[in-house]
């Protein structure tokens, strides 16, 4: 029988640390496949979502928080004969466009809206062309 084991190298395989590694890996993989008895429970909120089906719900367009820090009227931040930068509230874009129209009109040019960035207030850039 010892010749049989020697021919196939079974004794050498069992003596090595590789067998221990494979045995641990197999134990970990097989233990992960077992069934669990845990169940997932979903808890519904006690208060329902906002009901908008009633007719007394009014949604108003509002300025973002901090809009009171914006100027009451659009305000020129920087200007040259080629451009104008205007600070204004979100709802005052048309007023800022009119301000740019007046500014560029002084140089016999028309304002061309270029860029805008809005955080608490908006800053709009117009090119005079």
ChimeraX commands (.cxc) that place a marker at each C-alpha (Angstrom):
marker #1 position 0.00,0.00,0.00 radius 0.5
marker #1 position 2.89,2.36,0.67 radius 0.5
marker #1 position 4.02,1.98,-2.94 radius 0.5
marker #1 position 0.59,3.17,-4.10 radius 0.5
marker #1 position 0.78,6.34,-2.00 radius 0.5
marker #1 position 4.34,6.95,-3.07 radius 0.5
marker #1 position 3.47,6.70,-6.78 radius 0.5
marker #1 position 0.72,9.28,-6.63 radius 0.5
marker #1 position 2.37,11.55,-4.10 radius 0.5
marker #1 position -0.59,11.54,-1.72 radius 0.5
marker #1 position 1.58,11.58,1.40 radius 0.5
marker #1 position 3.54,14.54,0.08 radius 0.5
marker #1 position 0.33,16.45,-0.62 radius 0.5
marker #1 position -1.06,15.87,2.88 radius 0.5
marker #1 position 2.18,16.91,4.48 radius 0.5
marker #1 position 2.23,20.31,2.92 radius 0.5
marker #1 position 0.58,23.52,4.06 radius 0.5
marker #1 position -1.34,23.69,0.79 radius 0.5
marker #1 position -3.81,21.10,2.05 radius 0.5
marker #1 position -4.46,23.16,5.16 radius 0.5
marker #1 position -5.06,26.24,3.03 radius 0.5
marker #1 position -7.50,24.42,0.74 radius 0.5
marker #1 position -9.30,22.90,3.72 radius 0.5
marker #1 position -9.79,26.33,5.33 radius 0.5
marker #1 position -10.94,27.87,2.07 radius 0.5
marker #1 position -13.46,25.07,1.50 radius 0.5
marker #1 position -14.78,25.44,5.05 radius 0.5
marker #1 position -15.28,29.19,4.63 radius 0.5
marker #1 position -17.00,28.84,1.25 radius 0.5
marker #1 position -19.30,26.05,2.41 radius 0.5
marker #1 position -20.27,27.82,5.61 radius 0.5
marker #1 position -21.29,30.89,3.60 radius 0.5
marker #1 position -23.79,28.87,1.57 radius 0.5
marker #1 position -25.93,27.87,4.56 radius 0.5
marker #1 position -29.46,29.16,5.03 radius 0.5
marker #1 position -30.18,32.02,7.37 radius 0.5
marker #1 position -33.28,32.41,9.47 radius 0.5
marker #1 position -33.17,36.19,9.52 radius 0.5
marker #1 position -35.92,38.11,7.76 radius 0.5
marker #1 position -35.88,41.69,6.56 radius 0.5
marker #1 position -38.60,43.83,8.10 radius 0.5
marker #1 position -39.73,47.01,6.33 radius 0.5
marker #1 position -41.27,49.62,8.61 radius 0.5
marker #1 position -43.71,52.04,6.97 radius 0.5
marker #1 position -43.67,55.66,8.20 radius 0.5
marker #1 position -46.42,56.57,10.65 radius 0.5
marker #1 position -47.27,59.82,8.89 radius 0.5
marker #1 position -48.36,59.69,5.25 radius 0.5
marker #1 position -46.70,61.74,2.55 radius 0.5
marker #1 position -48.05,65.20,1.69 radius 0.5
marker #1 position -51.54,64.89,0.26 radius 0.5
marker #1 position -51.83,67.31,-2.66 radius 0.5
marker #1 position -55.24,66.06,-3.75 radius 0.5
marker #1 position -57.12,68.62,-1.64 radius 0.5
marker #1 position -57.91,71.92,-3.30 radius 0.5
marker #1 position -56.53,74.14,-0.51 radius 0.5
marker #1 position -52.88,73.29,-1.21 radius 0.5
marker #1 position -51.05,76.32,-2.60 radius 0.5
marker #1 position -47.55,76.07,-4.00 radius 0.5
marker #1 position -45.88,79.41,-4.44 radius 0.5
marker #1 position -42.74,80.22,-6.35 radius 0.5
marker #1 position -40.17,81.23,-3.77 radius 0.5
marker #1 position -36.74,82.76,-3.85 radius 0.5
marker #1 position -33.98,80.54,-2.42 radius 0.5
marker #1 position -32.88,80.96,1.19 radius 0.5
marker #1 position -30.84,84.10,1.60 radius 0.5
marker #1 position -32.52,85.89,-1.32 radius 0.5
marker #1 position -33.08,88.81,1.04 radius 0.5
marker #1 position -29.32,89.43,0.78 radius 0.5
marker #1 position -29.69,90.11,-2.94 radius 0.5
marker #1 position -29.99,93.71,-4.06 radius 0.5
marker #1 position -33.55,95.04,-4.39 radius 0.5
marker #1 position -32.74,96.24,-7.90 radius 0.5
marker #1 position -30.16,94.65,-10.20 radius 0.5
marker #1 position -26.70,96.00,-9.40 radius 0.5
marker #1 position -23.74,96.46,-11.76 radius 0.5
marker #1 position -20.67,94.69,-10.39 radius 0.5
marker #1 position -18.22,95.43,-13.23 radius 0.5
marker #1 position -18.57,96.99,-16.62 radius 0.5
marker #1 position -16.60,98.15,-19.63 radius 0.5
marker #1 position -17.60,99.12,-23.15 radius 0.5
marker #1 position -17.40,95.42,-24.08 radius 0.5
marker #1 position -19.25,93.74,-21.19 radius 0.5
marker #1 position -21.37,94.22,-18.08 radius 0.5
marker #1 position -21.65,91.96,-15.01 radius 0.5
marker #1 position -24.91,92.29,-13.06 radius 0.5
marker #1 position -25.93,90.86,-9.67 radius 0.5
marker #1 position -29.66,90.23,-9.19 radius 0.5
marker #1 position -32.25,87.96,-7.56 radius 0.5
marker #1 position -33.39,84.92,-9.57 radius 0.5
marker #1 position -36.71,86.55,-10.37 radius 0.5
marker #1 position -35.07,89.74,-11.71 radius 0.5
marker #1 position -33.40,88.43,-14.87 radius 0.5
marker #1 position -35.53,90.61,-17.16 radius 0.5
marker #1 position -34.66,93.70,-15.11 radius 0.5
marker #1 position -30.96,92.87,-15.35 radius 0.5
marker #1 position -31.35,92.38,-19.09 radius 0.5
marker #1 position -32.93,95.86,-19.34 radius 0.5
marker #1 position -30.04,97.31,-17.31 radius 0.5
marker #1 position -27.58,95.70,-19.73 radius 0.5
marker #1 position -29.60,97.09,-22.64 radius 0.5
marker #1 position -29.27,100.62,-21.24 radius 0.5
marker #1 position -25.56,100.19,-20.54 radius 0.5
marker #1 position -24.64,98.79,-23.95 radius 0.5
marker #1 position -26.92,101.36,-25.60 radius 0.5
marker #1 position -24.60,104.12,-24.35 radius 0.5
marker #1 position -21.92,102.67,-26.67 radius 0.5
marker #1 position -24.34,102.08,-29.57 radius 0.5
marker #1 position -24.18,98.31,-28.98 radius 0.5
marker #1 position -26.68,95.58,-28.12 radius 0.5
marker #1 position -26.33,93.26,-25.10 radius 0.5
marker #1 position -25.72,89.58,-25.79 radius 0.5
marker #1 position -26.38,87.28,-22.81 radius 0.5
marker #1 position -23.26,85.27,-22.13 radius 0.5
marker #1 position -23.19,83.36,-18.79 radius 0.5
marker #1 position -25.03,83.16,-15.50 radius 0.5
marker #1 position -24.29,81.60,-12.12 radius 0.5
marker #1 position -26.83,81.45,-9.33 radius 0.5
marker #1 position -26.30,80.60,-5.68 radius 0.5
marker #1 position -28.15,82.86,-3.27 radius 0.5
marker #1 position -28.17,85.59,-5.89 radius 0.5
marker #1 position -27.51,85.40,-9.62 radius 0.5
marker #1 position -24.63,86.98,-11.46 radius 0.5
marker #1 position -25.29,87.45,-15.16 radius 0.5
marker #1 position -22.75,88.47,-17.77 radius 0.5
marker #1 position -23.66,90.29,-20.97 radius 0.5
marker #1 position -21.38,91.09,-23.90 radius 0.5
marker #1 position -21.91,94.44,-25.64 radius 0.5
marker #1 position -21.71,93.83,-29.41 radius 0.5
marker link #1:1,2 radius 0.2
marker link #1:2,3 radius 0.2
marker link #1:3,4 radius 0.2
marker link #1:4,5 radius 0.2
marker link #1:5,6 radius 0.2
marker link #1:6,7 radius 0.2
marker link #1:7,8 radius 0.2
marker link #1:8,9 radius 0.2
marker link #1:9,10 radius 0.2
marker link #1:10,11 radius 0.2
marker link #1:11,12 radius 0.2
marker link #1:12,13 radius 0.2
marker link #1:13,14 radius 0.2
marker link #1:14,15 radius 0.2
marker link #1:15,16 radius 0.2
marker link #1:16,17 radius 0.2
marker link #1:17,18 radius 0.2
marker link #1:18,19 radius 0.2
marker link #1:19,20 radius 0.2
marker link #1:20,21 radius 0.2
marker link #1:21,22 radius 0.2
marker link #1:22,23 radius 0.2
marker link #1:23,24 radius 0.2
marker link #1:24,25 radius 0.2
marker link #1:25,26 radius 0.2
marker link #1:26,27 radius 0.2
marker link #1:27,28 radius 0.2
marker link #1:28,29 radius 0.2
marker link #1:29,30 radius 0.2
marker link #1:30,31 radius 0.2
marker link #1:31,32 radius 0.2
marker link #1:32,33 radius 0.2
marker link #1:33,34 radius 0.2
marker link #1:34,35 radius 0.2
marker link #1:35,36 radius 0.2
marker link #1:36,37 radius 0.2
marker link #1:37,38 radius 0.2
marker link #1:38,39 radius 0.2
marker link #1:39,40 radius 0.2
marker link #1:40,41 radius 0.2
marker link #1:41,42 radius 0.2
marker link #1:42,43 radius 0.2
marker link #1:43,44 radius 0.2
marker link #1:44,45 radius 0.2
marker link #1:45,46 radius 0.2
marker link #1:46,47 radius 0.2
marker link #1:47,48 radius 0.2
marker link #1:48,49 radius 0.2
marker link #1:49,50 radius 0.2
marker link #1:50,51 radius 0.2
marker link #1:51,52 radius 0.2
marker link #1:52,53 radius 0.2
marker link #1:53,54 radius 0.2
marker link #1:54,55 radius 0.2
marker link #1:55,56 radius 0.2
marker link #1:56,57 radius 0.2
marker link #1:57,58 radius 0.2
marker link #1:58,59 radius 0.2
marker link #1:59,60 radius 0.2
marker link #1:60,61 radius 0.2
marker link #1:61,62 radius 0.2
marker link #1:62,63 radius 0.2
marker link #1:63,64 radius 0.2
marker link #1:64,65 radius 0.2
marker link #1:65,66 radius 0.2
marker link #1:66,67 radius 0.2
marker link #1:67,68 radius 0.2
marker link #1:68,69 radius 0.2
marker link #1:69,70 radius 0.2
marker link #1:70,71 radius 0.2
marker link #1:71,72 radius 0.2
marker link #1:72,73 radius 0.2
marker link #1:73,74 radius 0.2
marker link #1:74,75 radius 0.2
marker link #1:75,76 radius 0.2
marker link #1:76,77 radius 0.2
marker link #1:77,78 radius 0.2
marker link #1:78,79 radius 0.2
marker link #1:79,80 radius 0.2
marker link #1:80,81 radius 0.2
marker link #1:81,82 radius 0.2
marker link #1:82,83 radius 0.2
marker link #1:83,84 radius 0.2
marker link #1:84,85 radius 0.2
marker link #1:85,86 radius 0.2
marker link #1:86,87 radius 0.2
marker link #1:87,88 radius 0.2
marker link #1:88,89 radius 0.2
marker link #1:89,90 radius 0.2
marker link #1:90,91 radius 0.2
marker link #1:91,92 radius 0.2
marker link #1:92,93 radius 0.2
marker link #1:93,94 radius 0.2
marker link #1:94,95 radius 0.2
marker link #1:95,96 radius 0.2
marker link #1:96,97 radius 0.2
marker link #1:97,98 radius 0.2
marker link #1:98,99 radius 0.2
marker link #1:99,100 radius 0.2
marker link #1:100,101 radius 0.2
marker link #1:101,102 radius 0.2
marker link #1:102,103 radius 0.2
marker link #1:103,104 radius 0.2
marker link #1:104,105 radius 0.2
marker link #1:105,106 radius 0.2
marker link #1:106,107 radius 0.2
marker link #1:107,108 radius 0.2
marker link #1:108,109 radius 0.2
marker link #1:109,110 radius 0.2
marker link #1:110,111 radius 0.2
marker link #1:111,112 radius 0.2
marker link #1:112,113 radius 0.2
marker link #1:113,114 radius 0.2
marker link #1:114,115 radius 0.2
marker link #1:115,116 radius 0.2
marker link #1:116,117 radius 0.2
marker link #1:117,118 radius 0.2
marker link #1:118,119 radius 0.2
marker link #1:119,120 radius 0.2
marker link #1:120,121 radius 0.2
marker link #1:121,122 radius 0.2
marker link #1:122,123 radius 0.2
marker link #1:123,124 radius 0.2
marker link #1:124,125 radius 0.2
marker link #1:125,126 radius 0.2
marker link #1:126,127 radius 0.2
marker link #1:127,128 radius 0.2
marker link #1:128,129 radius 0.2
view
